[in-house]
């Protein structure tokens, strides 16, 4: 997204632009976003929706692209945009539309696109760069005459053709640091036996704890699999799962009840349903498979009746439902991930994303140490990066 958008903006301003694409065609990753619907942005663009070690710098970068500028860009490509619960999508609800609108404009502007172009090294300095690359047959070639270069290689997530650290190998050769990261917006494998509840989807609040401290919580549709936990709230928290060995997830399966409300609701329910079995007692609160699983974890038999249990025992069961702990043992891999955490620190680029190590090189998008939440934040950041770098390249009006 960042590379295609920047190429369009630069070409429209009269610059001669060449796109070197590692894959066999441009924009493949765009087709995977938003489950094929392509959530391109969000109405809530606060910097708190991103993970980075330099929030002040990030806030300045985000200000380079206003809502009006973003809308004008998509309108200039002929793409209608609509809002769905804060998320911005193409009117067609198809990621292919976004790619087509970008691709068609690139063709109209006569921008040369070289696919299967594996860039291995960049040499030279501002105004006189050389690019070393291999083609699909592995033939090496060196091209001269580049005045500025935008690196829009993405992170490690969803890399289709394996290269040495993707674009990170190039910037590391320039002397840049790369903050170590991990796959993010991915499912989590847990140590607990989850087979009995595999396939269950339910609204829940999920909280991540690391070294005994609460890191972050998110509420939404939780998906339970035979391996572990998934769904948007889990995806959001994986951006912060740095120390998996000392982490745990706590799931509240009854987010509609507060801790203070529990005793009152439980007493009222017991009065009305004291003759039911415990399996039937929670009908209306939880799905059956989930009820049976949580009863077993609480040491309560499904056929027991509420009247046979003490108030303390009932509270223990319900508190297990509100504080059910899951132990992560593995994250999904980079191919499953929507984004990757880590990258070049924002302190190593200037206000227009130009490298402080090699002037004339611009580092954008997922290559930077900025990871957005689900909801269009990562594609929005890619477009912001394109506009920010272009503003740095083009002379001020």
WOPE-V736562 format. One record per residue. N is the residue number from 0. RES is the residue in three letters. SS is DSSP state (@ for helix, = for strand, . for the rest). D_FIRST is the distance of its C-alpha to the first C-alpha in Angstrom with 1 decimal. Layout:
BEGIN
{{N,RES,SS,D_FIRST} {N,RES,SS,D_FIRST}}
END
This chain:
BEGIN
{{0,UNK,.,0.0} {1,UNK,@,3.8} {2,UNK,@,5.6} {3,UNK,@,5.4} {4,UNK,@,6.0} {5,UNK,@,8.4} {6,UNK,@,9.9} {7,UNK,@,10.8} {8,UNK,@,12.2} {9,UNK,@,14.2} {10,UNK,@,15.5} {11,UNK,@,16.6} {12,UNK,.,18.5} {13,UNK,.,20.3} {14,UNK,.,18.7} {15,UNK,.,18.8} {16,UNK,.,15.5} {17,UNK,=,15.1} {18,UNK,=,12.1} {19,UNK,=,13.5} {20,UNK,.,12.0} {21,UNK,.,14.0} {22,UNK,.,13.9} {23,UNK,.,16.0} {24,UNK,.,13.2} {25,UNK,.,9.5} {26,UNK,.,7.1} {27,UNK,.,10.0} {28,UNK,@,8.7} {29,UNK,@,7.2} {30,UNK,@,10.8} {31,UNK,@,12.3} {32,UNK,@,11.1} {33,UNK,@,14.0} {34,UNK,@,16.4} {35,UNK,@,14.8} {36,UNK,.,14.8} {37,UNK,.,11.3} {38,UNK,=,12.3} {39,UNK,=,9.7} {40,UNK,=,12.1} {41,UNK,=,15.8} {42,UNK,.,18.8} {43,UNK,.,19.9} {44,UNK,.,17.8} {45,UNK,.,20.5} {46,UNK,@,19.8} {47,UNK,@,22.0} {48,UNK,@,19.2} {49,UNK,=,17.8} {50,UNK,=,19.6} {51,UNK,.,20.1} {52,UNK,.,23.3} {53,UNK,.,22.9} {54,UNK,@,22.5} {55,UNK,@,23.9} {56,UNK,@,21.3} {57,UNK,@,18.5} {58,UNK,@,20.2} {59,UNK,@,20.3} {60,UNK,@,16.6} {61,UNK,@,15.8} {62,UNK,.,18.4} {63,UNK,.,16.4} {64,UNK,.,14.5} {65,UNK,.,17.2} {66,UNK,@,17.1} {67,UNK,@,18.5} {68,UNK,@,15.8} {69,UNK,@,13.0} {70,UNK,@,15.3} {71,UNK,@,16.0} {72,UNK,@,12.5} {73,UNK,@,12.2} {74,UNK,@,15.9} {75,UNK,@,15.5} {76,UNK,.,13.5} {77,UNK,.,16.4} {78,UNK,.,14.8} {79,UNK,.,17.2} {80,UNK,=,16.3} {81,UNK,=,18.8} {82,UNK,=,19.7} {83,UNK,=,21.1} {84,UNK,.,22.8} {85,UNK,.,20.5} {86,UNK,=,17.3} {87,UNK,=,15.3} {88,UNK,=,14.5} {89,UNK,=,14.4} {90,UNK,.,18.1} {91,UNK,.,18.3} {92,UNK,.,17.3} {93,UNK,.,15.3} {94,UNK,@,11.8} {95,UNK,@,12.7} {96,UNK,@,13.1} {97,UNK,@,9.5} {98,UNK,@,8.7} {99,UNK,@,11.9} {100,UNK,@,11.6} {101,UNK,@,8.6} {102,UNK,@,10.7} {103,UNK,@,13.9} {104,UNK,@,13.2} {105,UNK,@,12.3} {106,UNK,@,15.6} {107,UNK,@,17.5} {108,UNK,.,16.8} {109,UNK,.,18.1} {110,UNK,.,15.3} {111,UNK,=,16.5} {112,UNK,=,14.4} {113,UNK,=,16.2} {114,UNK,.,15.5} {115,UNK,.,17.5} {116,UNK,.,17.3} {117,UNK,=,18.2} {118,UNK,=,18.3} {119,UNK,=,21.3} {120,UNK,=,22.1} {121,UNK,=,21.6} {122,UNK,=,24.9} {123,UNK,=,26.3} {124,UNK,=,25.8} {125,UNK,.,24.3} {126,UNK,.,24.8} {127,UNK,=,25.9} {128,UNK,=,23.4} {129,UNK,=,23.9} {130,UNK,=,21.5} {131,UNK,=,23.1} {132,UNK,=,21.6} {133,UNK,=,22.8} {134,UNK,.,22.3} {135,UNK,.,22.7} {136,UNK,.,26.4} {137,UNK,.,26.2} {138,UNK,.,27.5} {139,UNK,=,26.8} {140,UNK,=,26.1} {141,UNK,=,25.7} {142,UNK,=,24.1} {143,UNK,=,25.2} {144,UNK,=,24.5} {145,UNK,=,21.2} {146,UNK,.,21.7} {147,UNK,.,18.5} {148,UNK,=,15.7} {149,UNK,=,12.3} {150,UNK,=,11.7} {151,UNK,.,8.2} {152,UNK,.,9.9} {153,UNK,.,9.3} {154,UNK,.,12.6} {155,UNK,.,15.3} {156,UNK,.,14.4} {157,UNK,.,14.2} {158,UNK,.,14.7} {159,UNK,.,16.1} {160,UNK,.,18.0} {161,UNK,.,19.7} {162,UNK,.,19.6} {163,UNK,.,21.4} {164,UNK,.,19.3} {165,UNK,.,16.1} {166,UNK,.,15.1} {167,UNK,@,17.6} {168,UNK,@,20.4} {169,UNK,@,19.4} {170,UNK,@,19.4} {171,UNK,@,22.5} {172,UNK,@,24.2} {173,UNK,.,23.7} {174,UNK,.,25.5} {175,UNK,.,22.9} {176,UNK,.,23.7} {177,UNK,.,21.5} {178,UNK,=,22.4} {179,UNK,.,23.3} {180,UNK,.,21.5} {181,UNK,.,21.4} {182,UNK,=,19.6} {183,UNK,=,18.7} {184,UNK,.,18.4} {185,UNK,.,20.8} {186,UNK,.,24.4} {187,UNK,=,27.4} {188,UNK,=,30.5} {189,UNK,=,33.7} {190,UNK,.,37.3} {191,UNK,.,39.0} {192,UNK,.,40.1} {193,UNK,.,37.8} {194,UNK,@,39.0} {195,UNK,@,41.1} {196,UNK,@,38.2} {197,UNK,.,35.5} {198,UNK,.,33.7} {199,UNK,.,34.6} {200,UNK,=,32.0} {201,UNK,=,33.2} {202,UNK,=,32.4} {203,UNK,=,32.9} {204,UNK,=,32.3} {205,UNK,=,31.0} {206,UNK,=,31.7} {207,UNK,=,30.9} {208,UNK,=,33.7} {209,UNK,=,33.7} {210,UNK,.,37.0} {211,UNK,.,38.7} {212,UNK,=,36.5} {213,UNK,=,34.2} {214,UNK,=,30.6} {215,UNK,=,28.8} {216,UNK,=,29.4} {217,UNK,=,27.5} {218,UNK,=,28.9} {219,UNK,=,27.7} {220,UNK,=,28.2} {221,UNK,=,29.2} {222,UNK,=,29.2} {223,UNK,=,32.0} {224,UNK,.,32.0} {225,UNK,.,34.8} {226,UNK,.,32.9} {227,UNK,=,31.9} {228,UNK,=,29.8} {229,UNK,=,26.4} {230,UNK,.,24.6} {231,UNK,@,22.5} {232,UNK,@,25.1} {233,UNK,@,25.3} {234,UNK,@,21.6} {235,UNK,@,21.4} {236,UNK,@,24.4} {237,UNK,@,23.2} {238,UNK,.,21.0} {239,UNK,.,24.4} {240,UNK,.,26.3} {241,UNK,.,27.1} {242,UNK,.,30.7} {243,UNK,@,31.1} {244,UNK,@,34.8} {245,UNK,@,35.8} {246,UNK,=,33.7} {247,UNK,=,34.5} {248,UNK,=,33.1} {249,UNK,=,35.5} {250,UNK,=,35.1} {251,UNK,=,36.8} {252,UNK,.,37.5} {253,UNK,.,39.4} {254,UNK,.,37.0} {255,UNK,.,39.0} {256,UNK,.,42.0} {257,UNK,.,42.5} {258,UNK,@,44.7} {259,UNK,@,47.3} {260,UNK,@,47.4} {261,UNK,@,47.9} {262,UNK,@,51.7} {263,UNK,@,52.5} {264,UNK,@,50.3} {265,UNK,@,51.6} {266,UNK,@,55.2} {267,UNK,@,54.9} {268,UNK,@,53.3} {269,UNK,@,56.0} {270,UNK,@,58.7} {271,UNK,@,57.4} {272,UNK,@,56.4} {273,UNK,.,58.8} {274,UNK,.,60.1} {275,UNK,.,56.8} {276,UNK,=,55.5} {277,UNK,@,52.7} {278,UNK,@,50.4} {279,UNK,@,51.2} {280,UNK,@,51.3} {281,UNK,.,47.5} {282,UNK,=,46.8} {283,UNK,.,44.8} {284,UNK,.,43.1} {285,UNK,=,41.6} {286,UNK,.,40.9} {287,UNK,@,43.9} {288,UNK,@,42.2} {289,UNK,@,40.9} {290,UNK,@,44.3} {291,UNK,@,46.1} {292,UNK,@,43.7} {293,UNK,@,44.1} {294,UNK,@,47.9} {295,UNK,@,48.2} {296,UNK,@,46.3} {297,UNK,@,48.8} {298,UNK,.,51.8} {299,UNK,.,52.9} {300,UNK,.,54.1} {301,UNK,.,52.6} {302,UNK,.,56.1} {303,UNK,.,57.4} {304,UNK,=,58.1} {305,UNK,@,57.0} {306,UNK,@,60.6} {307,UNK,@,61.3} {308,UNK,.,58.7} {309,UNK,.,59.2} {310,UNK,@,57.0} {311,UNK,@,55.8} {312,UNK,@,54.8} {313,UNK,@,52.9} {314,UNK,@,51.1} {315,UNK,@,50.1} {316,UNK,@,48.6} {317,UNK,@,46.6} {318,UNK,@,45.4} {319,UNK,@,44.2} {320,UNK,@,42.1} {321,UNK,@,40.7} {322,UNK,.,40.3} {323,UNK,=,39.5} {324,UNK,=,38.3} {325,UNK,=,36.1} {326,UNK,.,35.7} {327,UNK,=,32.4} {328,UNK,=,32.9} {329,UNK,=,29.5} {330,UNK,=,25.8} {331,UNK,.,23.8} {332,UNK,.,22.3} {333,UNK,.,18.9} {334,UNK,.,18.4} {335,UNK,.,19.2} {336,UNK,.,17.1} {337,UNK,.,14.0} {338,UNK,=,13.4} {339,UNK,=,15.8} {340,UNK,.,17.9} {341,UNK,.,18.8} {342,UNK,=,17.4} {343,UNK,=,18.3} {344,UNK,.,20.3} {345,UNK,@,19.4} {346,UNK,@,22.9} {347,UNK,@,21.9} {348,UNK,=,19.5} {349,UNK,.,20.8} {350,UNK,.,19.9} {351,UNK,.,17.2} {352,UNK,.,15.8} {353,UNK,=,18.0} {354,UNK,=,19.8} {355,UNK,.,23.3} {356,UNK,.,24.4} {357,UNK,.,23.3} {358,UNK,.,22.7} {359,UNK,.,20.3} {360,UNK,=,17.8} {361,UNK,=,14.8} {362,UNK,=,13.3} {363,UNK,.,10.1} {364,UNK,@,8.5} {365,UNK,@,10.4} {366,UNK,@,12.5} {367,UNK,=,14.3} {368,UNK,.,17.0} {369,UNK,.,15.4} {370,UNK,=,15.1} {371,UNK,=,14.7} {372,UNK,.,16.9} {373,UNK,.,16.3} {374,UNK,.,15.7} {375,UNK,.,12.2} {376,UNK,@,12.4} {377,UNK,@,9.8} {378,UNK,@,6.9} {379,UNK,@,9.0} {380,UNK,@,9.4} {381,UNK,@,5.9} {382,UNK,@,6.6} {383,UNK,@,10.1} {384,UNK,@,9.6} {385,UNK,@,8.3} {386,UNK,@,11.3} {387,UNK,@,13.5} {388,UNK,@,13.3} {389,UNK,@,13.8} {390,UNK,@,16.7} {391,UNK,@,18.1} {392,UNK,@,18.1} {393,UNK,.,19.5} {394,UNK,.,23.1} {395,UNK,.,24.1} {396,UNK,.,25.6}}
END
